Amino acid sequence: MRITGDGVWGPPKDHAEANATLRRAIELEINLIDTAESYGPHASEALIAEALYPYPKDLVIATKGGYDRSGPHEWEENGRPERLREELDGSLRRLRLDRIDLYQLHRIDAKVPEDDQFGFLQEAQRQGKIRHIGLSEVSVEQIERARRVFPVVSVQNIYNLIDREWEEVVDYCERERIAFIPWYPLQAGEIAKGGLKQSVRKLLGRAPQGSAALPAIARHHNATPAQIALAWLLRRASVMLPIPGTSQRKHLEENVAASQVALTDEEFAALT
C-alpha cells in the first residue's frame, strides 16, 4: 500500500483517506498487504495496525527489511544481521504481531556476505518470528543460493508492461511455484502518458512492441490502461501477485476491478 508521504517518507498527506483505503481493501476481500519497515520509515506499518488491528484471520501482511533511510527518495542497503534483527523486531511491534507471515529481504546487500543475511533469516524463522521468507530484486542464481538455506516462497522484483528485465525470474518462479510479486506494476501508465522512460526505451529499442496496443485494448474493454496492465500481469503467470500501491479508495477500487478484465488470446499476444 502506498500510504506514506512523498518520496516514501513520513506519514501520508491525507491520514484519514489512507486509513479508509486500508479498511476498504478488507471490504473488497483483499487478503495480502505488502509493506516495509523502510516505508516512512515505520509510518506504513504503524498505519496498517491502526486501521486493521485486530486483523482478519485470512489476512497476510508481508513486510520487508534491509534498507536504511536518511530522507525522501534516499535508500541505502543494510543487510547486517544486527540491523535486520532490529528491523524485524520493530516490525513485529508496530504491526502488533507475534510472527510475520511473509518477511522479505528488501535487497541482498553486496557489502555483507550472503550467508550472514540468509543465516539471519533462517534463524528468525527457526525462532518463530517469521513464517515464510521472500526475496526482492534478485536473479535466478541468487534465488537458488537462498533456497539452499531456506524455502523461498516469494520473489518481489520490478516487472510490468514496460520493464521486463526479470522475464527469466518470472518464468523460473512459474516453474518452481514461487509467488512472483511485481512491484511498480503500474509503470504502464508511462505508456499512455508517453513518459520519458518509455520514450528512452523506444529509442534504445528495449520497449515491448505491444505497448502501442494498450490504448485500443483499454477502449475495447471500457477500462483504463492501468487496468489492462494489471490484467496482463495476472494472465502472464499463475504465480503473479501484483501489488499496485495507492492511498485512495477510488484507485483501489479501479485496481481491484482489473481482475474482472478478461483479455483474449489475441489481446494478450499483442501486449506481449
C-alpha positions as CSV (number, residue, x, y, z in Angstrom):
1,M,0.0,0.0,0.0
2,R,1.3,3.5,-0.9
3,I,0.4,5.1,2.4
4,T,3.4,7.4,3.2
5,G,4.4,10.9,2.2
6,D,6.2,11.9,-0.9
7,G,9.5,10.1,-1.5
8,V,8.1,7.2,0.6
9,W,9.0,9.4,3.6
10,G,6.8,10.4,6.6
11,P,3.1,10.0,7.0
12,P,0.5,10.3,4.2
13,K,-0.8,13.7,3.2
14,D,-4.4,12.5,4.0
15,H,-4.2,10.2,7.0
16,A,-7.9,9.6,7.2
17,E,-8.2,8.6,3.5
18,A,-5.2,6.3,3.8
19,N,-6.8,4.7,6.8
20,A,-10.2,4.4,5.0
21,T,-8.4,2.9,2.0
22,L,-6.9,0.1,4.1
23,R,-10.3,-0.7,5.6
24,R,-11.8,-0.7,2.1
25,A,-9.2,-3.2,1.0
26,I,-10.5,-5.7,3.5
27,E,-14.1,-5.0,2.4
28,L,-13.0,-5.9,-1.1
29,E,-11.7,-9.2,0.2
30,I,-8.0,-8.4,-0.4
31,N,-6.0,-10.7,1.7
32,L,-2.4,-9.6,1.1
33,I,-1.0,-6.3,2.1
34,D,2.6,-5.5,1.3
35,T,4.7,-3.0,3.3
36,A,8.2,-2.5,4.6
37,E,10.0,-1.1,7.7
38,S,11.6,1.4,5.4
39,Y,8.3,2.9,4.1
40,G,8.1,6.1,6.1
41,P,10.2,4.7,7.7
42,H,7.8,2.9,10.1
43,A,4.8,5.0,9.0
44,S,3.2,2.4,6.7
45,E,3.4,-0.5,9.2
46,A,2.0,1.7,12.0
47,L,-0.9,2.9,9.9
48,I,-1.8,-0.7,8.9
49,A,-2.0,-1.7,12.5
50,E,-4.0,1.4,13.4
51,A,-6.5,0.8,10.6
52,L,-6.8,-3.0,10.7
53,Y,-5.8,-4.5,14.1
54,P,-7.2,-6.9,15.1
55,Y,-6.6,-8.4,11.7
56,P,-9.0,-10.7,9.8
57,K,-7.9,-14.3,10.1
58,D,-7.1,-14.7,6.4
59,L,-5.1,-11.5,6.0
60,V,-1.4,-11.9,5.1
61,I,0.8,-8.9,6.0
62,A,4.1,-9.1,4.1
63,T,6.8,-6.7,5.2
64,K,10.5,-6.2,4.4
65,G,13.8,-5.3,6.0
66,G,17.2,-4.4,4.6
67,Y,17.2,-0.7,3.9
68,D,18.3,2.4,5.9
69,R,16.6,5.7,5.2
70,S,18.1,9.2,5.6
71,G,15.4,11.2,3.8
72,P,12.9,11.3,0.9
73,H,14.0,9.2,-2.0
74,E,17.1,8.1,-0.1
75,W,17.7,4.4,0.2
76,E,20.8,2.6,1.4
77,E,21.1,-1.2,1.6
78,N,21.9,-2.6,5.0
79,G,21.9,-6.4,5.4
80,R,24.0,-6.6,8.5
81,P,22.3,-9.3,10.8
82,E,22.2,-6.9,13.8
83,R,20.4,-4.3,11.7
84,L,18.0,-6.9,10.2
85,R,17.2,-8.1,13.7
86,E,16.4,-4.6,14.8
87,E,14.2,-4.1,11.8
88,L,12.3,-7.3,12.3
89,D,11.7,-6.8,16.0
90,G,10.5,-3.2,15.2
91,S,8.1,-4.5,12.5
92,L,6.7,-7.1,14.9
93,R,6.0,-4.3,17.5
94,R,4.5,-1.8,15.1
95,L,2.3,-4.4,13.4
96,R,1.3,-5.9,16.8
97,L,2.2,-9.4,15.6
98,D,4.0,-12.3,17.3
99,R,5.0,-13.6,13.9
100,I,5.4,-12.1,10.4
101,D,3.6,-14.3,7.8
102,L,5.9,-13.2,5.0
103,Y,9.2,-11.4,5.7
104,Q,11.1,-10.4,2.6
105,L,14.8,-9.3,2.3
106,H,14.3,-5.9,0.6
107,R,17.7,-6.3,-1.1
108,I,20.7,-8.6,-0.8
109,D,23.4,-6.2,0.4
110,A,26.5,-6.7,-1.6
111,K,28.6,-5.3,1.3
112,V,27.6,-8.1,3.6
113,P,28.2,-11.9,3.0
114,E,25.1,-13.5,1.6
115,D,25.5,-16.3,4.2
116,D,25.2,-13.8,7.0
117,Q,21.9,-12.4,5.6
118,F,20.4,-15.8,4.8
119,G,21.6,-17.2,8.1
120,F,19.8,-14.4,10.0
121,L,16.5,-15.1,8.1
122,Q,16.9,-18.9,8.7
123,E,17.4,-18.3,12.4
124,A,14.5,-15.8,12.7
125,Q,12.3,-18.4,11.1
126,R,13.5,-21.1,13.5
127,Q,12.7,-18.8,16.4
128,G,9.1,-18.4,15.1
129,K,9.4,-14.7,14.3
130,I,8.9,-15.4,10.6
131,R,6.6,-17.9,9.0
132,H,7.7,-17.6,5.3
133,I,10.7,-15.9,3.7
134,G,10.8,-13.9,0.4
135,L,13.4,-12.0,-1.6
136,S,13.4,-8.8,-3.6
137,E,15.2,-7.7,-6.7
138,V,17.1,-11.0,-7.2
139,S,18.3,-13.1,-10.0
140,V,17.6,-16.8,-10.5
141,E,21.1,-17.6,-9.3
142,Q,20.5,-15.7,-6.1
143,I,17.2,-17.4,-5.5
144,E,18.8,-20.8,-5.9
145,R,21.6,-19.9,-3.4
146,A,19.0,-18.8,-0.9
147,R,16.9,-21.9,-1.4
148,R,19.9,-24.0,-0.1
149,V,19.4,-22.2,3.2
150,F,15.6,-21.9,3.5
151,P,12.5,-22.3,1.3
152,V,11.8,-19.1,-0.8
153,V,8.1,-18.7,-1.1
154,S,8.1,-15.3,-3.0
155,V,10.1,-13.0,-5.1
156,Q,9.4,-9.3,-5.4
157,N,11.1,-7.8,-8.5
158,I,10.1,-4.8,-10.6
159,Y,8.1,-6.0,-13.6
160,N,5.4,-4.5,-15.7
161,L,4.4,-3.9,-19.4
162,I,7.3,-1.5,-19.9
163,D,10.0,-3.0,-17.7
164,R,10.5,-6.7,-18.3
165,E,14.1,-7.1,-17.3
166,W,13.2,-10.0,-15.0
167,E,11.4,-12.3,-17.5
168,E,13.8,-15.1,-16.7
169,V,12.9,-14.8,-13.0
170,V,9.1,-14.8,-13.7
171,D,9.5,-18.0,-15.8
172,Y,11.6,-19.6,-13.0
173,C,9.1,-18.7,-10.4
174,E,6.3,-20.1,-12.5
175,R,8.2,-23.4,-12.9
176,E,9.1,-23.6,-9.3
177,R,5.7,-22.5,-8.0
178,I,7.2,-19.5,-6.2
179,A,4.9,-16.4,-5.9
180,F,6.1,-13.5,-8.1
181,I,5.2,-10.1,-6.6
182,P,5.8,-7.4,-9.2
183,W,6.5,-4.1,-7.7
184,Y,5.7,-0.9,-9.6
185,P,3.2,-2.9,-11.7
186,L,1.5,0.3,-13.0
187,Q,4.5,1.8,-14.6
188,A,2.4,1.1,-17.6
189,G,0.9,4.5,-17.0
190,E,4.0,5.8,-18.6
191,I,2.9,4.3,-21.9
192,A,-0.4,6.2,-22.0
193,K,1.3,9.4,-20.9
194,G,4.2,9.0,-23.3
195,G,6.5,9.1,-20.3
196,L,10.2,9.8,-20.5
197,K,11.3,6.4,-19.5
198,Q,9.2,4.8,-22.2
199,S,10.5,7.2,-24.8
200,V,14.1,6.3,-23.9
201,R,13.3,2.6,-24.1
202,K,11.8,3.1,-27.5
203,L,14.8,5.0,-28.6
204,L,17.1,2.2,-27.4
205,G,14.8,-0.5,-28.9
206,R,14.0,-2.0,-25.5
207,A,10.3,-1.1,-25.1
208,P,8.0,-4.1,-25.7
209,Q,6.3,-3.8,-29.1
210,G,2.9,-4.5,-27.6
211,S,3.0,-1.1,-25.7
212,A,1.3,0.6,-28.7
213,A,-1.7,-1.8,-28.4
214,L,-2.6,-0.7,-24.9
215,P,-4.9,2.3,-25.6
216,A,-7.0,0.5,-28.1
217,I,-7.4,-2.6,-25.9
218,A,-8.4,-0.4,-23.0
219,R,-11.0,1.3,-25.1
220,H,-12.4,-2.1,-26.2
221,H,-12.9,-3.2,-22.6
222,N,-14.1,0.2,-21.4
223,A,-11.2,0.1,-19.0
224,T,-8.2,2.3,-18.1
225,P,-4.7,1.5,-19.4
226,A,-3.7,0.7,-15.8
227,Q,-6.5,-1.9,-15.5
228,I,-5.3,-3.5,-18.7
229,A,-1.8,-3.6,-17.5
230,L,-2.9,-5.4,-14.3
231,A,-5.0,-7.8,-16.3
232,W,-2.0,-8.6,-18.5
233,L,0.1,-9.3,-15.4
234,L,-2.5,-11.6,-14.0
235,R,-2.6,-13.5,-17.3
236,R,1.2,-13.6,-17.7
237,A,1.8,-16.2,-14.9
238,S,-0.4,-18.1,-12.5
239,V,2.0,-17.2,-9.6
240,M,1.7,-13.4,-10.3
241,L,0.5,-11.3,-7.3
242,P,0.5,-7.6,-8.4
243,I,0.8,-5.0,-5.6
244,P,-0.4,-1.7,-7.1
245,G,0.1,1.0,-4.4
246,T,-2.5,3.6,-3.6
247,S,-3.7,5.7,-0.7
248,Q,-7.1,6.5,-2.2
249,R,-10.2,4.3,-2.2
250,K,-11.1,5.3,-5.8
251,H,-7.8,4.0,-7.2
252,L,-8.0,0.9,-5.1
253,E,-11.4,0.0,-6.4
254,E,-10.2,0.6,-10.0
255,N,-7.2,-1.7,-9.4
256,V,-9.4,-4.5,-7.9
257,A,-11.8,-4.2,-10.9
258,A,-8.9,-5.1,-13.2
259,S,-9.3,-8.7,-12.0
260,Q,-12.6,-8.9,-13.9
261,V,-11.0,-7.9,-17.3
262,A,-10.6,-11.0,-19.4
263,L,-8.1,-10.4,-22.2
264,T,-8.5,-12.5,-25.3
265,D,-5.6,-14.6,-26.6
266,E,-5.0,-12.1,-29.4
267,E,-5.0,-9.1,-27.0
268,F,-2.6,-10.8,-24.6
269,A,-0.3,-11.7,-27.5
270,A,-0.5,-8.1,-28.8
271,L,0.6,-6.7,-25.4
272,T,3.2,-9.3,-25.0
